[in-house]
Amino acid sequence: MQMSNSYKMTIIVPIYNEIENLERVEKTFLEYLAQSPTKSRVLFVDDGSTDGSFEKIRRICEHPDFHFLKFRQNRGLSTAIKAGIDHTDTELIGYIDADLQTTPFDFDRLLGEIDSCDAVIGYRAKRKDTISKKIQSRIANAIRRMLIDDGVIDTGCPLKVLRTEKVKKIPFFDGMHRFIPALLKLEGGEIRQMEVQHFERIAGESKFNIFNRSIKPLQDAFAYRWMRSRYIRYEIEQADI
């Protein structure tokens, strides 16, 4: 895939068995791209889907503003996001989930703040999830705040705008999608948070459960704490190289 300098932002959309959502995804993004003042393109990362999602993605990507990466097998959300970042050379990266429980139209609100910081991340103040999902997310957020205290209101919100140059420098590990703001802060990045809209899931099934919403984040939080305590930082005062 060749990126064009005419685009300012690449929007990464990880896909894993979302065939029921893809027509709505295509329609919504076409509407968003047509009205947004920021010229953007969409990069689907198919994470080894087995429900026919890739065939539909390939058809959608006949449009010049849509592109794809396809994994040979399922590797998980963090790997899908990393692959999208690795294959992006536009100034900015947007991130959103394919379930469209957040809307790409809110990217323009986040983009209004990106010139003065390194990342603008959304938070869902009025969530439209099931009670069990809300409880699981609250547990995960509470664990993260207790262990790493990064000041992030809603680490699971999938709507973000990131400076590509900055996010390419952060260390990656499985589970890192929960810690992108914290990892950016390790690199000295400035983070801003904005409230975004949230909607009920209309089609498809959530890929999250009590294990990957609470137990796995607990393990990842300890991994982040270890990394933070040993993170290498230095400033060059003089050099002749």
C-alpha positions as CSV (number, residue, x, y, z in Angstrom):
1,M,0.0,0.0,0.0
2,Q,1.4,3.4,-1.0
3,M,0.4,6.4,1.1
4,S,-0.2,9.7,-0.5
5,N,1.1,13.0,0.9
6,S,-2.3,14.5,0.1
7,Y,-3.7,12.7,3.1
8,K,-3.3,14.1,6.6
9,M,-4.8,11.3,8.6
10,T,-5.0,7.5,8.3
11,I,-7.9,6.0,10.3
12,I,-7.1,2.5,11.5
13,V,-10.1,0.1,11.8
14,P,-9.2,-3.3,13.2
15,I,-11.6,-6.0,11.9
16,Y,-12.3,-9.4,13.4
17,N,-15.5,-11.2,12.3
18,E,-17.5,-8.0,11.8
19,I,-19.3,-8.9,8.5
20,E,-22.7,-7.8,9.9
21,N,-21.3,-4.3,10.5
22,L,-19.3,-3.7,7.4
23,E,-22.0,-2.2,5.1
24,R,-22.8,0.4,7.8
25,V,-19.1,1.0,8.3
26,E,-18.6,1.7,4.6
27,K,-21.6,4.0,4.4
28,T,-20.7,5.9,7.6
29,F,-17.1,6.5,6.5
30,L,-18.1,7.6,3.0
31,E,-20.3,10.2,4.6
32,Y,-17.7,11.3,7.0
33,L,-14.9,11.6,4.5
34,A,-17.1,13.6,2.2
35,Q,-17.7,16.3,4.8
36,S,-14.6,16.4,6.9
37,P,-12.2,19.3,6.4
38,T,-9.3,16.9,7.1
39,K,-8.4,14.7,4.2
40,S,-8.2,11.2,5.5
41,R,-8.1,7.6,4.4
42,V,-9.3,4.4,6.0
43,L,-7.0,1.4,6.7
44,F,-8.8,-1.8,7.6
45,V,-6.7,-4.4,9.4
46,D,-8.3,-7.8,9.0
47,D,-7.2,-9.8,12.0
48,G,-7.7,-13.3,10.6
49,S,-11.5,-13.1,10.2
50,T,-13.3,-16.3,9.4
51,D,-16.8,-15.0,8.7
52,G,-16.3,-13.6,5.2
53,S,-15.4,-10.1,6.5
54,F,-12.3,-9.9,4.3
55,E,-14.1,-10.5,1.0
56,K,-16.4,-7.6,1.9
57,I,-13.4,-5.5,2.9
58,R,-11.7,-6.1,-0.4
59,R,-14.8,-4.9,-2.2
60,I,-15.0,-1.8,-0.1
61,C,-11.4,-1.1,-0.8
62,E,-12.1,-0.6,-4.5
63,H,-12.7,3.0,-3.4
64,P,-9.5,5.0,-3.5
65,D,-9.8,6.2,0.1
66,F,-10.0,2.7,1.6
67,H,-7.1,0.2,2.0
68,F,-6.5,-3.0,3.8
69,L,-4.0,-5.3,5.5
70,K,-4.9,-8.9,6.0
71,F,-3.3,-11.1,8.7
72,R,-2.7,-14.8,7.9
73,Q,-4.3,-15.7,11.3
74,N,-5.8,-14.0,14.3
75,R,-3.3,-12.1,16.3
76,G,-5.3,-9.8,18.6
77,L,-6.3,-6.2,18.8
78,S,-3.0,-4.8,19.9
79,T,-1.2,-6.4,17.0
80,A,-3.8,-5.2,14.5
81,I,-3.3,-1.6,15.8
82,K,0.5,-1.9,15.7
83,A,0.4,-3.2,12.1
84,G,-1.8,-0.2,11.1
85,I,0.7,2.2,12.7
86,D,3.6,0.4,11.1
87,H,2.0,0.9,7.6
88,T,1.1,4.5,8.1
89,D,3.1,7.6,7.0
90,T,0.5,10.3,7.2
91,E,1.0,13.0,9.8
92,L,-1.9,11.8,12.0
93,I,-3.4,8.4,12.9
94,G,-7.0,8.0,13.9
95,Y,-8.3,4.9,15.6
96,I,-11.9,3.6,15.9
97,D,-13.6,0.2,16.3
98,A,-15.6,-1.4,13.6
99,D,-18.7,-1.8,15.8
100,L,-19.3,2.0,15.4
101,Q,-20.3,2.4,19.1
102,T,-18.3,5.6,18.6
103,T,-18.7,7.7,15.4
104,P,-16.0,8.9,13.0
105,F,-17.8,12.3,12.9
106,D,-16.3,12.9,16.4
107,F,-12.8,12.8,14.8
108,D,-13.3,16.4,13.7
109,R,-13.8,17.5,17.3
110,L,-10.6,15.7,18.4
111,L,-8.7,17.1,15.4
112,G,-9.6,20.6,16.6
113,E,-7.2,20.0,19.6
114,I,-4.4,18.0,18.0
115,D,-2.3,20.9,16.9
116,S,-1.3,21.7,20.6
117,C,-0.6,18.1,21.8
118,D,0.5,14.7,20.8
119,A,-2.8,12.8,21.2
120,V,-6.4,13.5,21.8
121,I,-8.4,10.6,23.2
122,G,-12.1,10.3,23.7
123,Y,-14.0,9.3,26.8
124,R,-17.5,7.9,26.9
125,A,-19.4,9.9,29.6
126,K,-22.8,8.5,28.6
127,R,-22.2,4.8,27.7
128,K,-24.8,2.8,26.0
129,D,-23.5,-0.7,27.0
130,T,-25.1,-3.5,28.9
131,I,-24.9,-3.4,32.7
132,S,-22.4,-6.3,32.7
133,K,-20.2,-4.6,30.2
134,K,-20.2,-1.4,32.2
135,I,-19.3,-3.2,35.4
136,Q,-16.4,-5.0,33.6
137,S,-15.1,-1.8,32.2
138,R,-15.3,0.0,35.6
139,I,-13.4,-2.8,37.2
140,A,-10.7,-2.6,34.5
141,N,-10.4,1.2,34.7
142,A,-10.3,1.0,38.5
143,I,-7.4,-1.6,38.4
144,R,-5.5,0.6,35.9
145,R,-5.9,3.8,37.9
146,M,-4.8,2.0,41.1
147,L,-1.7,0.5,39.6
148,I,-0.5,3.1,37.1
149,D,-2.4,6.3,37.9
150,D,-2.0,7.8,34.4
151,G,-5.0,10.2,34.7
152,V,-6.9,8.6,31.8
153,I,-10.6,8.7,32.3
154,D,-11.6,6.0,29.9
155,T,-8.8,3.8,28.7
156,G,-11.1,1.5,26.7
157,C,-12.6,4.3,24.5
158,P,-11.7,3.4,20.9
159,L,-11.7,6.9,19.5
160,K,-8.3,8.5,19.3
161,V,-6.2,10.9,17.2
162,L,-2.5,10.4,17.5
163,R,0.6,12.0,16.1
164,T,2.2,9.4,13.9
165,E,5.8,10.4,14.6
166,K,5.2,10.1,18.4
167,V,3.2,6.9,18.5
168,K,5.7,5.1,16.3
169,K,8.3,5.5,19.1
170,I,6.3,3.9,21.9
171,P,7.1,0.3,22.9
172,F,4.5,-2.3,22.0
173,F,3.3,-5.4,23.7
174,D,0.2,-7.6,23.6
175,G,-2.4,-5.6,25.5
176,M,-0.8,-2.2,24.7
177,H,-4.0,-0.9,23.2
178,R,-5.2,-0.2,26.7
179,F,-2.1,1.8,27.5
180,I,-1.5,4.0,24.4
181,P,-1.9,7.3,26.4
182,A,0.3,6.0,29.2
183,L,3.0,4.8,26.8
184,L,2.9,8.2,25.0
185,K,3.5,9.9,28.4
186,L,6.6,7.7,28.8
187,E,7.9,9.4,25.7
188,G,7.1,12.8,27.1
189,G,3.9,13.2,25.0
190,E,1.1,15.5,26.0
191,I,-2.4,14.0,26.1
192,R,-5.8,15.7,26.0
193,Q,-9.2,14.1,26.6
194,M,-12.5,15.0,25.2
195,E,-16.0,13.6,25.7
196,V,-17.4,11.7,22.6
197,Q,-20.7,10.2,21.7
198,H,-21.4,6.5,22.4
199,F,-24.0,4.2,20.9
200,E,-25.4,0.8,21.4
201,R,-23.9,-2.0,19.3
202,I,-26.4,-2.7,16.5
203,A,-24.9,-5.8,14.9
204,G,-22.2,-8.4,15.5
205,E,-20.9,-9.6,18.9
206,S,-18.5,-8.0,21.3
207,K,-15.1,-9.8,21.4
208,F,-14.6,-8.9,25.1
209,N,-15.4,-10.8,28.3
210,I,-14.6,-10.9,32.0
211,F,-11.1,-12.3,31.3
212,N,-10.0,-9.7,28.8
213,R,-11.7,-6.9,30.5
214,S,-10.4,-7.5,34.1
215,I,-7.9,-10.3,34.5
216,K,-5.8,-9.6,31.4
217,P,-5.7,-5.8,32.1
218,L,-4.5,-6.6,35.6
219,Q,-1.6,-8.6,34.1
220,D,-0.9,-5.8,31.6
221,A,-0.9,-3.1,34.2
222,F,1.8,-4.9,36.1
223,A,3.8,-5.3,32.8
224,Y,3.4,-1.5,32.3
225,R,4.6,-0.7,35.8
226,W,7.7,-2.9,35.3
227,M,8.4,-1.2,32.0
228,R,7.9,2.3,33.4
229,S,10.3,1.6,36.3
230,R,13.0,0.6,33.8
231,Y,12.3,2.9,30.9
232,I,15.4,4.4,29.3
233,R,15.5,8.2,29.0
234,Y,18.4,10.5,28.2
235,E,19.2,13.9,26.8
236,I,22.3,14.7,24.7
237,E,24.0,17.8,25.9
238,Q,26.8,17.8,23.3
239,A,27.9,15.6,20.4
240,D,30.2,15.7,17.4
241,I,28.8,12.8,15.5
